[in-house]
């Protein structure tokens, strides 16, 4: 398939004002214990398996769907989404970019997507913007956007 024949990969953008400093928020994005608390949407739980907080390093994390869900819909296993995030850019306290790859055998979920986080001072707090680019075709953009919104709400509760 030529590049012109490749399906267009989606992008999403979420922004939330959070009553916390850039420094506090930057640490929440780069601390494995914090990630397991706020980065999991809704009733999901998380586990960081490994963490290297340098550019070129990154982390491996699993998100687990609750047992109460009737259907198994994990990208890696029945109730698990496991992924690897590689730090592409770390610019404290204002910007983080990660290249994310799901651990999956499904070609529709394969490939690298980029998450760019921008932390900008705003009226006694911080405007947090998360942009996802190159979302795999098996992930509906509206699901990615909703999951990001839920995570940002948890982030706000975590740091405020």
C-alpha positions as CSV (number, residue, x, y, z in Angstrom):
1,X,0.0,0.0,0.0
2,X,1.3,3.4,-0.9
3,X,1.1,6.3,1.6
4,X,-1.8,7.7,-0.4
5,X,-3.7,4.4,0.1
6,X,-3.1,4.3,3.9
7,X,-6.2,5.1,5.9
8,X,-6.1,8.5,7.6
9,X,-5.2,8.3,11.2
10,X,-7.3,10.4,13.6
11,X,-6.3,13.0,16.1
12,X,-8.0,14.3,19.3
13,X,-7.5,17.4,21.5
14,X,-8.7,17.9,25.1
15,X,-8.1,21.0,27.3
16,X,-8.9,21.4,30.9
17,X,-8.1,24.2,33.4
18,X,-6.7,22.8,36.6
19,X,-6.1,24.7,39.9
20,X,-2.5,23.6,40.3
21,X,0.9,24.8,39.2
22,X,2.8,23.6,36.1
23,X,5.4,22.0,38.4
24,X,2.8,19.9,40.3
25,X,1.1,18.8,37.0
26,X,4.4,18.0,35.3
27,X,5.3,15.7,38.3
28,X,1.9,14.0,38.0
29,X,2.7,13.1,34.3
30,X,6.2,11.9,35.2
31,X,5.7,10.0,38.5
32,X,4.7,6.3,38.1
33,X,2.7,6.2,41.3
34,X,0.7,9.3,40.2
35,X,0.0,7.7,36.8
36,X,-1.6,4.7,38.3
37,X,-3.9,7.0,40.2
38,X,-5.2,9.5,37.7
39,X,-4.3,8.3,34.2
40,X,-6.8,5.4,34.2
41,X,-10.2,6.5,33.0
42,X,-13.4,5.9,34.9
43,X,-13.5,2.8,37.1
44,X,-10.4,1.2,35.5
45,X,-7.3,0.5,37.5
46,X,-3.7,0.8,36.5
47,X,-0.3,-0.7,37.0
48,X,3.1,0.6,35.9
49,X,5.4,-2.3,35.1
50,X,8.6,-0.3,34.4
51,X,9.6,3.3,34.4
52,X,12.6,5.3,33.0
53,X,12.0,9.0,33.3
54,X,14.4,10.2,30.6
55,X,14.0,11.2,27.0
56,X,14.3,7.9,25.1
57,X,13.2,6.1,28.2
58,X,9.6,5.7,29.1
59,X,7.2,3.3,30.8
60,X,5.1,0.2,30.4
61,X,1.7,0.3,31.9
62,X,-1.5,-1.7,32.0
63,X,-5.0,-0.4,32.3
64,X,-7.5,-2.9,33.6
65,X,-11.3,-2.8,32.9
66,X,-13.4,-3.4,36.0
67,X,-14.7,-7.0,36.7
68,X,-18.2,-5.6,36.7
69,X,-18.1,-5.0,32.9
70,X,-20.1,-7.6,31.1
71,X,-17.9,-7.8,28.0
72,X,-14.2,-8.2,27.7
73,X,-12.8,-5.4,25.4
74,X,-9.2,-5.1,26.2
75,X,-6.7,-4.4,23.5
76,X,-4.1,-6.8,25.0
77,X,-6.2,-9.3,26.9
78,X,-9.8,-9.7,27.9
79,X,-9.8,-6.9,30.5
80,X,-6.3,-5.4,29.9
81,X,-4.9,-2.6,27.8
82,X,-1.1,-2.8,28.1
83,X,1.0,-0.2,26.3
84,X,4.5,1.2,26.2
85,X,5.1,4.9,26.2
86,X,8.5,6.3,25.1
87,X,9.4,9.8,26.2
88,X,10.1,11.8,23.0
89,X,10.3,15.2,24.7
90,X,10.5,16.2,28.4
91,X,10.6,20.0,28.8
92,X,9.9,20.8,32.5
93,X,7.5,22.2,33.5
94,X,5.6,22.9,30.2
95,X,5.7,20.0,27.7
96,X,5.8,16.2,27.5
97,X,5.6,14.2,24.3
98,X,5.2,10.4,24.3
99,X,5.1,7.8,21.5
100,X,2.6,5.1,22.6
101,X,2.3,1.6,21.3
102,X,-0.3,-0.9,22.5
103,X,0.7,-4.5,23.2
104,X,-1.8,-6.2,20.8
105,X,-2.1,-8.7,18.1
106,X,-4.9,-6.7,16.4
107,X,-3.5,-4.9,13.3
108,X,-6.2,-2.2,13.7
109,X,-4.8,-1.3,17.1
110,X,-1.1,-1.5,16.1
111,X,1.3,1.3,15.4
112,X,2.6,4.2,17.2
113,X,0.5,7.2,18.3
114,X,1.8,10.4,19.7
115,X,0.5,12.1,22.9
116,X,1.6,15.7,23.3
117,X,0.9,17.4,26.7
118,X,1.2,21.2,27.0
119,X,1.0,22.9,30.4
120,X,0.4,26.6,30.2
121,X,0.0,29.0,33.2
122,X,-3.6,30.3,33.3
123,X,-5.2,32.5,36.0
124,X,-3.9,30.9,39.2
125,X,-3.7,27.5,37.7
126,X,-2.7,25.7,34.5
127,X,-4.4,25.0,31.2
128,X,-3.6,21.3,30.4
129,X,-3.9,20.4,26.7
130,X,-3.5,16.8,25.5
131,X,-3.3,16.1,21.8
132,X,-3.2,12.6,20.4
133,X,-2.0,12.2,16.8
134,X,-1.9,9.1,14.6
135,X,-4.5,7.2,16.6
136,X,-4.7,3.6,15.3
137,X,-7.8,3.0,13.1
138,X,-9.2,0.4,15.6
139,X,-9.6,3.2,18.3
140,X,-12.6,5.4,17.8
141,X,-11.6,9.0,18.2
142,X,-14.6,9.8,20.3
143,X,-13.7,7.0,22.7
144,X,-10.1,8.3,22.9
145,X,-11.5,11.8,23.6
146,X,-13.9,10.6,26.3
147,X,-11.1,8.5,28.0
148,X,-8.8,11.6,27.9
149,X,-11.5,13.8,29.4
150,X,-12.2,11.3,32.2
151,X,-8.4,11.1,32.9
152,X,-8.1,14.9,33.0
153,X,-11.0,15.0,35.5
154,X,-9.2,12.4,37.7
155,X,-6.0,14.5,37.3
156,X,-7.7,17.6,38.6
157,X,-9.0,15.7,41.6
158,X,-5.6,14.2,42.2
159,X,-3.7,17.6,42.3
160,X,-6.3,20.1,43.5
